[in-house]
Amino acid sequence: MRYHQLMDKIDEGEGLTTEFKRRVSTGEKIAKEMIAFANTRGGVIIFGVDDDKTIVGVVSEKAELGDISYAAEYLCDPPIAHTVTIFNVNNRDVICIEIPESERKPHYLREETDDKRSYVRVGEHSVQASREMIRVMRHQFGASEPVRLVFGEAEKRLFAWFEKNDRITVKEYAKLINVSDRRASRLLVRLIRAGAIAIHTHEKTDYFTPML
């Protein structure tokens, strides 16, 4: 990234592919943001910039670079590729991390517990990925074979629903076809893989819509 590109990013503000951080905080928080970008469309994390776009600079460049490297290599599973550039803006150091969209999705936060959390970018926030989103990422970037759409009773009821409603959740679909949430989730993921519907996340809740 070049200086003018950095300034353009700051001027545009936070969004789907841009995150401002006043300072480098805990390794876990850094890893969470890196995972969200890698699992979505990629993006940049800019340290030393406040939410209101004020350039505040970082305190200790060397120490903070070490924290960033540790987060990417040891707290992200698998590790996340990234590029770090340091800029001097108004006599203050700003650290810019560029994270490309990953081909090794999904990435998880490495934790001591058995629970594996993954994150995606939604608007200007990084949110925990749902079970359905994780399954979709696995199939999209794994070795799974393409899925042929089988149009049975469950699928017919779903598209009849879409004739009157623009979206559906896992729980709504489970109730509609009288199956468990787990079964409904698997059916919806299969339809995503077949290209029949799309998954969206809004305020930490997934919903599904027909493909146009």
N, C-alpha and C positions, 0 to 999 in steps of 0.2 A: 504493500500500500504506500502511496506517495502522500506528501504533506497536504496537497490540495484535496485529495480524496478523503483524508482524515477530517479536514475542516468541513467538507461537504456532509460527511456522516454526522458530525456534531451539530451542524446547522439543521439537519433534517430531524434530529431527535431520535428517541428510542422507538423501536418498532419490531417487526417480525425478525429482522436480521441484524439488529443493533441493540446493544445493552451498555449502559453507562454504569460504572462503579466508581464511587468516590475514592475508595482504596481497596487493596487486596485484603479480603477478610479471611475466613477459614478456608482450608483446603476443600472441605466438603461443599461449601457454597460455590467455590470456583468450579469444581468438578460438575456440579449440578447444571450450571449455565453452559459449560462446554458440551455436556451430554445433550442438552436440549437443542443446541444449534446443530451438532453433528447428526442427530436423529431427525432433524427437520430439513431446512434448506441451506444450512450453513449460516455463517454470519460473523460479526466482529464484537468483541468485548473490549471496551475502552476504559482503562483504569486511569483515574486522575481527573475525571469529569463528573460533575454532580448531575442530578436528575434534571435540573433547570438549565443544563448546558454550560454552567460555569466551570472554567478550567481551574482546578485546585492543585493538580499535580500529585505525584506519588511521593511518599516519604523516603523510602530506601529502595532504590532501583534494584540493587543486587539481591537483597533479601526477597523482594517480591517476585523477581524472576524465578528464584528458587522455588517459591511456593507454587507458582503457576506450573512449572515443570513437574513438580511432585504430584500435583493434582491430575495433570494430564496422563502421566505415566503409571501412577500407582493407585489412584482413586477412581479411575475410569476403566471399565472392563467391557470390551478390550480398550487398550490405550488409544487416545485420540490424537491424530496428527494435527499440528497447528503451526502457525508462523507468528513470531513475535517481532514487533518493530517498536523502537523507542523514538519519540518525537519530542523536541523542545518547543513548547508553545508558551509564549509570553514569559520566557525564562523559567518555565515549570516543565518537568518531565511527565510525559503521558505515555502509557504503555498500551499498545494496540495488539490484540490477539486475533488473528484471522483463522477461522475454523471452517474448513470446507464441508459440504454435505458428505457424510460418510458412506462408503460402500460396504461397511461392516456392521450395519445396523442389525439389531438394536444395541446401543451401549447402555451399560448399567453403572450405578454408583456402587463401588466396592465397599461393603460394610462388614462388620463383625457378625451381624445376625444373618440368619438364613434368608430373610426377606430381600428380594432383589428389586430395587426401585430403578425405574427408567424415567426419563423426562423428554418432553417435546416442547417446542415453542408455539405459543398461541398468542397472537398479537404481540404485545410488548412484555409478555410474561412467560416464564418457564414453569410448566405444570407437570405433575406426575402423569406418566402415560398409563392408560387403562390396559387391562388384559387384552382387549380387542385390538388396540393400537399396536401393542407389542407383537401380537400374532401376525398382524398385517405386515409389519416391518420385517419379521422373520421370513415370511413367504416372498416378499418383494425382493429381498436382497440375499436370499438363500438359494438352495438348489432345488426348490420345489417345482414340480411340473405344473404347467398351465392347467386351469380347472375348466371343465366343460359345464355349462349351465344346464342343470336338470330342473325342469319347470314342473314341480309337483304341487300338492295342495298347499304346503307351507309357503311356497313362493307365490302362488296365486293369491293367497290371502294378503301377503305383504304388498303386492302391487295394487290390489284392490284398495288397501289402506291408503296408498299414495295417490289414488284418484281423488281422495277427500282431504288428505293431510300432506303437508310438505316434508315431514320428518318423522322419525320413529326412534325410540331408545330400545335398549336390550330388554328392559323390563316390560315395556309396552308390547314388544314383539312376542316375548314369552307368554304373556297373558293372551295375546291375540290368537296364538296357535296352540295354547295350552300345553306348554313344555317348560322345563326348568330354564333358569337364566343361562346356565352353562350351555345347554343345547341350543338355545336361541342365539347365544354369542357365536357358537361355531357355525351355525347356518349363515349368519350375517357376514362373518369373515369369509366364508366360502363364496358368497355373492360378490363381495368386494374383489376377491381374487379373479372371479369370472368377468369383472368389469361391469357388473349390473348396477351396483350401488357405490356410494362414496361414504367415507367416515369423516366426521368433523368433531372437534372438541371445542366446547364453549363453557367457560366458568367451571372447569374441571369435570364436565359431564360430556360424554360422547353421545352423538346422535347420528343417524344415517339418512341419506337422501338418495333418490334415484339418479342415475347418471343421465345427463341431458343428451 
